[in-house]
Amino acid sequence: MAVNEDELISSMSTTKGCHRPRSSFDSIGLTILLQINEMEGLQIKKDGMWVPIKPLSNAFVVNIEDNLEMVTNGIYPSIEHRATMNSTKERLSIATFYYPKLDGEMGPTPSLITLETPALFRRIRVEDYFKGLSTRKLDGKAYIDVMRIG
C-alpha cells in the first residue's frame, strides 16, 4: 500500500515459547504497534534498565526508529527495545511499519538546523541508506552511529 509514495506495511505476530530476548534499534522508519491481548512482552531500555510496556486496551505503541531520529536531528531519539516471551501464554500484536520512498533523501530537517543546533547527522539518499544498512558489519554498533557527524 502506498501513501504519498512512502510505504505502509502491516503484519500480525503471535509469540509463545522460551528464547533469549535480543535488543534492537529499528533503522527504517516508524512502527505503530497494537498489542491485542494483555500479555506483556515488549520492553524498552531506559536509564540502562529494561522497562516493560504494559499493554493498554485500544492504545498504540509508536516506536521512533533511527531514520526519524535523523530527520528530527535527535529531538526524537530512537529507542532500544526487545520482546520477551512467556512459555505458557501467547502474546498477540499487530504492527504497521512506515518506510520512506527509495528515491528520496533523508537527514535533519533544514528548519531544525541553526547555529545553536547544528546538524547531528549527514544527509543521504534513502536508497543508499538502505544499501548501507543491509551491508554493514555486525559489530554491535547501531547503523545510526555511522550517520552521525563528528
C-alpha positions in Angstrom: 0.0 0.0 0.0 1.4 3.4 -0.9 0.7 6.7 0.9 2.3 9.8 -0.7 4.7 7.4 -2.4 6.1 6.2 1.0 5.1 2.7 2.2 3.0 1.2 5.0 3.3 -2.5 5.7 1.3 -4.3 8.3 1.9 -7.7 9.9 0.4 -9.7 12.8 2.5 -11.8 15.1 2.0 -14.3 17.8 4.7 -15.3 20.2 4.9 -18.0 22.7 7.9 -20.0 23.9 11.2 -19.5 25.5 14.1 -17.8 23.9 16.7 -15.3 24.9 15.4 -11.8 24.2 17.5 -9.7 21.7 17.5 -6.0 21.8 17.4 -3.8 18.7 17.1 -0.3 17.4 14.9 -0.3 14.3 16.5 1.6 11.4 13.9 2.0 8.7 11.0 4.3 9.7 8.2 4.3 12.2 6.4 1.3 13.8 2.9 1.6 15.1 2.1 -1.4 17.4 -1.2 -2.6 18.7 -0.8 -5.2 21.5 -4.0 -7.2 21.2 -4.0 -9.1 24.4 -2.9 -8.4 28.0 0.3 -10.4 27.7 3.4 -8.3 28.4 6.5 -8.8 26.2 7.6 -5.5 24.8 10.3 -3.8 26.8 12.3 -0.6 26.3 15.7 0.4 27.7 15.5 3.4 29.9 18.5 4.6 32.0 20.2 1.3 31.5 17.3 -0.8 32.7 14.7 -2.9 30.8 11.2 -1.5 31.4 8.1 -3.5 30.4 5.5 -1.7 28.3 2.1 -2.8 29.7 -0.5 -3.4 27.0 -3.3 -0.9 27.2 -6.7 -1.6 25.7 -7.3 0.3 22.5 -3.9 2.1 22.6 -1.0 2.1 20.2 2.7 2.0 20.9 4.6 4.2 18.5 8.3 3.3 18.0 10.5 6.1 16.6 13.2 4.4 14.5 16.7 5.6 13.6 15.9 7.5 10.5 13.3 9.6 12.3 15.9 10.4 14.9 18.0 11.7 12.0 15.1 13.7 10.4 14.3 15.3 13.8 18.1 16.0 14.4 18.0 14.0 17.6 14.9 15.7 19.1 13.0 12.3 19.0 15.6 9.6 19.7 15.3 6.0 18.5 14.7 3.7 21.5 16.3 0.4 22.2 13.7 -2.3 22.7 13.2 -6.0 22.8 10.5 -8.6 23.0 10.4 -11.3 25.7 8.3 -14.5 25.6 6.2 -16.4 28.0 6.4 -20.2 27.8 2.7 -20.7 28.7 0.8 -17.7 27.3 0.7 -16.3 23.8 1.3 -12.7 23.0 -0.6 -11.1 20.1 0.2 -7.9 18.3 -0.3 -6.1 15.0 2.5 -3.9 13.7 2.4 -1.3 10.9 5.7 -0.2 9.6 6.2 3.1 7.7 9.1 3.4 5.3 10.3 6.4 3.3 10.3 6.3 -0.5 13.5 4.9 -2.0 14.2 7.8 -4.4 14.1 10.4 -1.6 16.7 11.9 0.7 16.9 11.9 4.4 18.8 13.8 7.1 18.0 16.5 9.5 15.0 18.7 8.5 16.6 22.0 7.4 14.3 24.1 9.6 15.7 22.4 12.7 19.3 23.3 11.8 20.6 26.6 13.3 23.9 28.0 14.6 22.8 26.9 18.1 21.6 23.5 16.9 23.9 22.2 14.1 23.2 19.1 12.1 24.0 16.0 14.1 23.6 13.6 11.1 24.6 13.7 7.5 22.2 13.7 4.6 21.9 10.6 2.5 19.8 9.2 -0.3 17.2 6.8 1.1 18.4 4.1 -1.3 22.0 4.5 -0.2 20.9 4.4 3.5 19.1 1.0 2.9 22.2 -0.3 1.0 24.5 0.7 3.8 22.1 -0.7 6.4 21.9 -4.1 4.7 25.6 -4.5 4.1 27.0 -3.2 7.4 29.2 -5.4 9.5 27.5 -6.6 12.7 30.0 -5.1 15.2 27.5 -4.2 17.9 27.1 -0.7 16.7 23.8 0.8 15.5 23.8 1.9 11.9 22.7 5.4 13.0 26.1 5.9 14.6 27.6 5.7 11.1 25.4 8.6 10.1 26.4 10.9 12.9 28.6 13.9 12.2 31.7 14.1 14.2 
